[in-house]
Amino acid sequence: MGKIQIIRSVILLFLIASFVSCAGIQARQAQSEFDDGLSLFNRGHYDDAIPHFEKATEIDPDFAKAYLYLGRSYLNIGKWKEAVPPLRTAYRLSPGETKKEVADIILDIILRKGSLMDKGAQSEILDLLRQ
């Protein structure tokens, strides 16, 4: 192996290590935001939890559980229309049992809470679910 090839290999290894390190840092930041939001959620501070779940999904767009709890937070403060997009994303990203939980939550919006909404809001939720 020539000197230039060794230098290239070292640079490539350094770049790979940097990318892996950044991904690990981002995953920890997303988890930290989620944990902060979950702590607030569990104490009934849904409004305060929302920004943490939003931040977790911004940091890690594939963080299904953050989307799930973002949607649940909106539901708990009566913002059904805002709850549907993150629940739909959680459903799309989630494996197995979480998909069932999301489907149950969305069904709950329609069946139980639907009678509390005006017809326009019901229509918008159904339109969102069809997308």
N, C-alpha and C positions, 0 to 999 in steps of 0.2 A: 504494500500500500504506500502510495506516495504521500508526501507531506501535505499537499493540497487536499487529497482525499480524506486524510485524518482530520484536517481542519474543518472540512465540510461536514464530516460525521459528528464532530464535537458540536458544531453550530446547530446541526439538525437535532441532536439529542437535547441541547439546551432549549431550543424552541419547543420541542415536544414537552419537555418538563415544565416549561412556562405555561403552555396551554392547559396542561393537566392541573397545575397548581391554581390557575385562574378559575377553572371550572369547579374545583373543590371549594375555593373561597366563595364563589357565587352560590353553590349549593348550601354552604353553611349560612350565608347571609339570608337566603330564601327561607331556610329552616328556622332561623332565629326570628325573622319577621312573622312567620307562621306561628311559632310558639308564643310570641308576644300577643298575637291576635287571639289565639286559642285560650290563653289565660284570661283575656278580657271577655271573650265569648262565654266561657264557663262561669263567669261571675255576672253574666247578664248585661254586660256593657257592649252591646252589639254595634252601636254607632262608632264607638271608639275602636272596635276590632276591625271594622271594614278597611281603614287605610293600611293596616298591617297585612291583611290578606291580599289587598290590591298590590302592595309592594312585593309580596312574595311571588305573585303571578307575573309581575313585571320582570323580576330577577330571573325567575324560572317559569317560562310559559308552558311547561309541561307538568307543573305541580298540581295534579288533579285534586288533592285534598284541600289545597288552598282555595281552588275554585269552588269546591263543595261548601266549605265554610263561609266563603264570601256570599254565596247564594243563600245559605241558611241564615246568615246575619241579616241580609236584606229582608228575608221572609219574616224574621222575628221583629222587625221594626215596621212591618206592613207595606214594604216596597216590593210588591209581587212582581211587577213588570221588570224592575231592575234585577230581580233574583233569577230570572229565566236564563239570560245569556251565560252567566258563570256556571249555573247548574247544567246547562246544555254542554258547555265545554268540559266540565268534570265528567259528564256521562261519556263524552267522546274519548276522553283520555283514560278513563278508569277501567280496570279489569273487573271481572266477575261481580262480587258481592257489592262493591261500591256502585256499579251500574244499577243494580236493583234498588239501592238506597236512593240514588238520584231520581230514578224513575218513580219511586214511591213519593218523593218530595214533590216532584212536578205534578203527579196525579193529585196530591193533596191540595196543591194550589188551585187546581181546576175544580175538584169536587167539593172541598170544604170551604175554602176561602173565596171561591168564585161567587158565591151568593152575596159576599160582602163588597164585591167590586161592581162598578158600573159596567154596563154592556160594552162600552168602548174599551175599557181596560181588559175585559175578558177577551174581546176580539183581538187586541194587540198581543196578549199572551199566546193565544192560539196561533196567531200569525208567526210569532217568534219560534214556537215549537215546530212549525212546519218548515222553517228555513234549514 
